[in-house]
Amino acid sequence: NGLKETKIGDGTVTSAATSQVGTYVGNLNEDLEALVNVNKQIASHSGDDSLKTQRDQILADLSSLANVEVTINASGTANVSLGDRDLVLSGEVVGKVQLNTDGTLSVIDKKDNATDITSKVTGGKIGGLMDGLSSVEDALTSINDLANAFAALMNGIQTYVNGDVKAAAYDRANDRLVVSTED
């Protein structure tokens, strides 16, 4: 009748945060498509300030999602990259961000080649959530290790109380209970 080894947390927090990352990744990819459409209009109507205002709003949205790098071309169109991967080159989406099943992020290029960018997404809503997820997972691991050590100690005490004097002993010099790990 010992304490059972269990895990703390049912994955609800990490599942919800991962789901939100997926939503933000979808928003980012939608913004890339919107930027390409505005870029094409700017290329043919370069003097239209309302198009540049639309471009700037889309770029602000992209920047709120991730630490994108933006270059404004002489024509007024914008190029966007993330890490060292291009996402938009003027009038074309050349890379899309993908949330993988293992929780990592990749850029998928036009030839379906995937490049891991997880460590390069350090800003915006996506970067913040990814960092938070990492911290939560580390904390849960530490809590689970502590809970398992406590269960082992309590099982040793119970075994000792039930008559197996080799299961645990009191160390008077250090004022602590020592649990045997031998079978």
Disulfide bonds with the S-S distance in Angstrom:
none
